[in-house]
Amino acid sequence: MRRTLFGLAVVLALAAPAVYAHHSFSADYHEDQRVSIEGAVEEFLYHNPHALLKVRVVQDGQPVSYTAEWAGAGRLERQGITPQTLRAGDVVRISGSPGRNERGRRIHLKSIQRPADGWEWSGRRR
């Protein structure tokens, strides 16, 4: 009995950080809404728990930066996306859910296109 309880305690202790780290996107984004932006990639941060894509967009004649939150590096890699897939200067179109804080200029990325060569991603598994 003590061995079983100890085993259960170990499993719960190991699982707790993963459960805590995973959050609901609806806490940070309006998941029921969609926005689209087009601009030049400034930086592609390919890491976990979520990759980030920083994009420079011109709004009202002024350049502004948006951050698109994407899937984690492991999921992206399984779908053929590597740290070299997107480079600074690439012009991209992003569609996703807008951040709850408008001033933060954040988007939960749902799809992305690179018009120059027709490359696109929409979250579908291969």
GROMACS elastic network, one bead per residue, 0.5 to 0.9 nm:
[ bonds ]
;  ai    aj funct       b0    kb
    1     4     6  0.51458   500
    1     5     6  0.62934   500
    1     6     6  0.85808   500
    2     5     6  0.50757   500
    2     6     6  0.59986   500
    2     7     6  0.85051   500
    3     6     6  0.50553   500
    3     7     6  0.61253   500
    3     8     6  0.85840   500
    4     7     6  0.50803   500
    4     8     6  0.61490   500
    4     9     6  0.85745   500
    5     8     6  0.50448   500
    5     9     6  0.60958   500
    5    10     6  0.86455   500
    6     9     6  0.50498   500
    6    10     6  0.62582   500
    6    11     6  0.87345   500
    7    10     6  0.51598   500
    7    11     6  0.62921   500
    7    12     6  0.86773   500
    8    11     6  0.51670   500
    8    12     6  0.61849   500
    8    13     6  0.85612   500
    9    12     6  0.51734   500
    9    13     6  0.60629   500
    9    14     6  0.86322   500
   10    13     6  0.50940   500
   10    14     6  0.62086   500
   10    15     6  0.86113   500
   11    14     6  0.52467   500
   11    15     6  0.61502   500
   11    16     6  0.86192   500
   12    15     6  0.50969   500
   12    16     6  0.59691   500
   13    16     6  0.54241   500
   13    17     6  0.77097   500
   14    17     6  0.67427   500
   14    18     6  0.78448   500
   15    18     6  0.55172   500
   15    19     6  0.63586   500
   15    20     6  0.87242   500
   16    19     6  0.51899   500
   16    20     6  0.60425   500
   16    21     6  0.84972   500
   17    20     6  0.50435   500
   17    21     6  0.59085   500
   17    22     6  0.85578   500
   18    21     6  0.51552   500
   18    22     6  0.62527   500
   19    22     6  0.54103   500
   19    23     6  0.79986   500
   20    23     6  0.71544   500
   21    49     6  0.81261   500
   22    49     6  0.81598   500
   23    26     6  0.86886   500
   23    27     6  0.78810   500
   24    27     6  0.57285   500
   24    28     6  0.77811   500
   25    28     6  0.55187   500
   25    29     6  0.58396   500
   25    30     6  0.83502   500
   25    31     6  0.73684   500
   25   108     6  0.77398   500
   26    30     6  0.60640   500
   26    31     6  0.56964   500
   26    32     6  0.87454   500
   26   100     6  0.87464   500
   27    30     6  0.80837   500
   27   100     6  0.80006   500
   28    31     6  0.88084   500
   28    98     6  0.87188   500
   28    99     6  0.58467   500
   28   100     6  0.56113   500
   28   101     6  0.78180   500
   28   108     6  0.87464   500
   29    32     6  0.86747   500
   29    33     6  0.87092   500
   29    97     6  0.59782   500
   29    98     6  0.55808   500
   29   100     6  0.50095   500
   29   101     6  0.81911   500
   29   106     6  0.82107   500
   29   107     6  0.72810   500
   29   108     6  0.67061   500
   30    33     6  0.55803   500
   30    34     6  0.80933   500
   30    97     6  0.56251   500
   30    98     6  0.56547   500
   30    99     6  0.61404   500
   30   100     6  0.59513   500
   30   108     6  0.88133   500
   31    34     6  0.76261   500
   31    96     6  0.82646   500
   31    97     6  0.52560   500
   31    98     6  0.75389   500
   31    99     6  0.87665   500
   31   108     6  0.81260   500
   32    97     6  0.72200   500
   33    96     6  0.78801   500
   33    97     6  0.55323   500
   33    98     6  0.68693   500
   34    95     6  0.66446   500
   34    96     6  0.52396   500
   34    98     6  0.65509   500
   34   110     6  0.89677   500
   35    94     6  0.81999   500
   35    95     6  0.56406   500
   35    96     6  0.56276   500
   35    97     6  0.61536   500
   35    98     6  0.62194   500
   35   107     6  0.80692   500
   36    93     6  0.69574   500
   36    94     6  0.54555   500
   36    96     6  0.65500   500
   36    97     6  0.87036   500
   36    98     6  0.89468   500
   36   107     6  0.89702   500
   37    55     6  0.88503   500
   37    57     6  0.71666   500
   37    66     6  0.87358   500
   37    92     6  0.82131   500
   37    93     6  0.57083   500
   37    94     6  0.53643   500
   37    95     6  0.66454   500
   37    96     6  0.89106   500
   38    55     6  0.80976   500
   38    56     6  0.82904   500
   38    57     6  0.62666   500
   38    58     6  0.84480   500
   38    91     6  0.70588   500
   38    92     6  0.55992   500
   38    94     6  0.63393   500
   38    95     6  0.89717   500
   39    55     6  0.58577   500
   39    56     6  0.53013   500
   39    58     6  0.72517   500
   39    89     6  0.87840   500
   39    90     6  0.81469   500
   39    91     6  0.53242   500
   39    92     6  0.56810   500
   39    93     6  0.67743   500
   39    94     6  0.86568   500
   40    54     6  0.85613   500
   40    55     6  0.54346   500
   40    56     6  0.52393   500
   40    57     6  0.68603   500
   40    88     6  0.71197   500
   40    89     6  0.51031   500
   40    90     6  0.53575   500
   40    92     6  0.62293   500
   40    93     6  0.89573   500
   41    44     6  0.73267   500
   41    53     6  0.71551   500
   41    54     6  0.59782   500
   41    56     6  0.63464   500
   41    86     6  0.75162   500
   41    87     6  0.65628   500
   41    89     6  0.51501   500
   41    90     6  0.53454   500
   41    91     6  0.62756   500
   41    92     6  0.70176   500
   42    53     6  0.77388   500
   42    54     6  0.53287   500
   42    55     6  0.52782   500
   42    56     6  0.62998   500
   42    65     6  0.83882   500
   42    87     6  0.78241   500
   42    89     6  0.64796   500
   42    90     6  0.83769   500
   43    52     6  0.81276   500
   43    53     6  0.59948   500
   43    54     6  0.50962   500
   43    55     6  0.71766   500
   43    86     6  0.84763   500
   43    87     6  0.71081   500
   43    88     6  0.57044   500
   43    89     6  0.87690   500
   44    51     6  0.74848   500
   44    52     6  0.60397   500
   44    54     6  0.63531   500
   44    55     6  0.88541   500
   44    83     6  0.72345   500
   44    84     6  0.87268   500
   44    86     6  0.66814   500
   44    87     6  0.69410   500
   44    88     6  0.75648   500
   45    50     6  0.87781   500
   45    51     6  0.55422   500
   45    52     6  0.50178   500
   45    53     6  0.61973   500
   45    54     6  0.81061   500
   45    83     6  0.77598   500
   46    50     6  0.77241   500
   46    52     6  0.66528   500
   46    53     6  0.82783   500
   46    72     6  0.76955   500
   46    73     6  0.57689   500
   46    76     6  0.88775   500
   46    82     6  0.77764   500
   46    83     6  0.57053   500
   47    50     6  0.60834   500
   47    51     6  0.50172   500
   47    52     6  0.78189   500
   47    72     6  0.62735   500
   47    73     6  0.50716   500
   47    74     6  0.82923   500
   47    83     6  0.89406   500
   48    51     6  0.61472   500
   48    71     6  0.81604   500
   48    73     6  0.56062   500
   48    74     6  0.76476   500
   49    71     6  0.75819   500
   49    72     6  0.50400   500
   49    73     6  0.74285   500
   49    74     6  0.89484   500
   50    69     6  0.63599   500
   50    70     6  0.55889   500
   50    73     6  0.67651   500
   51    68     6  0.83865   500
   51    69     6  0.61261   500
   51    70     6  0.50856   500
   51    71     6  0.58502   500
   51    72     6  0.53374   500
   51    73     6  0.61326   500
   51    76     6  0.85880   500
   52    67     6  0.64629   500
   52    68     6  0.56401   500
   52    70     6  0.58931   500
   52    71     6  0.84670   500
   52    72     6  0.89630   500
   53    66     6  0.81654   500
   53    67     6  0.56346   500
   53    68     6  0.50279   500
   53    69     6  0.65951   500
   53    70     6  0.74363   500
   53    86     6  0.88526   500
   53   109     6  0.89726   500
   54    65     6  0.66756   500
   54    66     6  0.57272   500
   54    68     6  0.63364   500
   54    69     6  0.89141   500
   55    64     6  0.83152   500
   55    65     6  0.55604   500
   55    66     6  0.52565   500
   55    67     6  0.63608   500
   55    68     6  0.77195   500
   55    88     6  0.88922   500
   55    91     6  0.86667   500
   55    92     6  0.81884   500
   56    63     6  0.63439   500
   56    64     6  0.56297   500
   56    66     6  0.64300   500
   56    67     6  0.89971   500
   57    62     6  0.81345   500
   57    63     6  0.55268   500
   57    64     6  0.53392   500
   57    65     6  0.60525   500
   57    66     6  0.72013   500
   58    61     6  0.57921   500
   58    62     6  0.52327   500
   58    64     6  0.61032   500
   58    65     6  0.86075   500
   59    62     6  0.52549   500
   59    63     6  0.62511   500
   59    64     6  0.68717   500
   60    63     6  0.83740   500
   64   105     6  0.86378   500
   65   105     6  0.71799   500
   66   104     6  0.78948   500
   66   106     6  0.56852   500
   66   107     6  0.74568   500
   67   104     6  0.83493   500
   67   105     6  0.64358   500
   67   107     6  0.63441   500
   67   108     6  0.86630   500
   68    94     6  0.81096   500
   68    96     6  0.82532   500
   68   105     6  0.85542   500
   68   106     6  0.56958   500
   68   108     6  0.56988   500
   68   109     6  0.55260   500
   69   106     6  0.73120   500
   69   107     6  0.61327   500
   69   109     6  0.56783   500
   70    73     6  0.88566   500
   70    76     6  0.86842   500
   70   107     6  0.87494   500
   70   108     6  0.64054   500
   70   109     6  0.52928   500
   70   110     6  0.76879   500
   71    74     6  0.82527   500
   71    75     6  0.64080   500
   71    76     6  0.63964   500
   71   109     6  0.82098   500
   71   123     6  0.86628   500
   72    75     6  0.55352   500
   72    76     6  0.62556   500
   72    77     6  0.86361   500
   73    76     6  0.50479   500
   73    77     6  0.59447   500
   73    78     6  0.85964   500
   73    81     6  0.83381   500
   73    82     6  0.80112   500
   73    83     6  0.86237   500
   74    77     6  0.51569   500
   74    78     6  0.63338   500
   74    79     6  0.87871   500
   75    78     6  0.51790   500
   75    79     6  0.64730   500
   75    80     6  0.89384   500
   75    81     6  0.86654   500
   76    79     6  0.50661   500
   76    80     6  0.64223   500
   76    81     6  0.50827   500
   76    82     6  0.71121   500
   76   123     6  0.89527   500
   77    80     6  0.50311   500
   77    82     6  0.57579   500
   77    83     6  0.88047   500
   78    81     6  0.73835   500
   78   125     6  0.85401   500
   78   126     6  0.85885   500
   79    82     6  0.89327   500
   79   123     6  0.84997   500
   79   124     6  0.84278   500
   79   125     6  0.65060   500
   79   126     6  0.64427   500
   80    85     6  0.87343   500
   80   126     6  0.88836   500
   81    84     6  0.78996   500
   81    85     6  0.58487   500
   81    86     6  0.86818   500
   82    85     6  0.52873   500
   82    86     6  0.81459   500
   83    86     6  0.69384   500
   83    87     6  0.83638   500
   84    87     6  0.64166   500
   86    89     6  0.87289   500
   86    90     6  0.66801   500
   86   114     6  0.88376   500
   87    90     6  0.57534   500
   88    91     6  0.87218   500
   90   114     6  0.72216   500
   90   116     6  0.82576   500
   91   113     6  0.86239   500
   91   114     6  0.61113   500
   91   115     6  0.72273   500
   91   116     6  0.74749   500
   92   112     6  0.67053   500
   92   113     6  0.55107   500
   92   115     6  0.67425   500
   92   116     6  0.86210   500
   93   111     6  0.82299   500
   93   112     6  0.55611   500
   93   113     6  0.51323   500
   93   114     6  0.65030   500
   93   115     6  0.77002   500
   94   107     6  0.86372   500
   94   109     6  0.66869   500
   94   110     6  0.75780   500
   94   111     6  0.58367   500
   94   113     6  0.66266   500
   95   107     6  0.80521   500
   95   108     6  0.83471   500
   95   109     6  0.61293   500
   95   110     6  0.57737   500
   95   111     6  0.52740   500
   95   112     6  0.64095   500
   95   113     6  0.89408   500
   96   107     6  0.57612   500
   96   108     6  0.52344   500
   96   111     6  0.66501   500
   96   112     6  0.88163   500
   97   106     6  0.85411   500
   97   107     6  0.54188   500
   97   109     6  0.67746   500
   97   110     6  0.73942   500
   98   101     6  0.83846   500
   98   102     6  0.76273   500
   98   105     6  0.78030   500
   98   106     6  0.62659   500
   98   108     6  0.65543   500
   98   109     6  0.89310   500
   99   102     6  0.60593   500
   99   103     6  0.86892   500
   99   104     6  0.71331   500
   99   105     6  0.67495   500
   99   106     6  0.50199   500
   99   107     6  0.55283   500
   99   108     6  0.72584   500
  100   103     6  0.89356   500
  100   104     6  0.83888   500
  100   106     6  0.84144   500
  101   104     6  0.55040   500
  101   105     6  0.74614   500
  101   106     6  0.79485   500
  102   105     6  0.56540   500
  102   106     6  0.75634   500
  103   106     6  0.83491   500
  107   110     6  0.87608   500
  109   112     6  0.74102   500
  109   122     6  0.89368   500
  110   121     6  0.83972   500
  110   122     6  0.60897   500
  110   123     6  0.66264   500
  111   120     6  0.74488   500
  111   121     6  0.55455   500
  111   123     6  0.66969   500
  112   119     6  0.84298   500
  112   120     6  0.55563   500
  112   121     6  0.53498   500
  112   122     6  0.64950   500
  113   116     6  0.89774   500
  113   118     6  0.68963   500
  113   119     6  0.57933   500
  113   121     6  0.65475   500
  113   122     6  0.86102   500
  114   117     6  0.62861   500
  114   118     6  0.57527   500
  114   119     6  0.52396   500
  114   120     6  0.62086   500
  115   119     6  0.69269   500
  115   120     6  0.83617   500
  116   119     6  0.79784   500
  121   124     6  0.75913   500
  122   125     6  0.88961   500
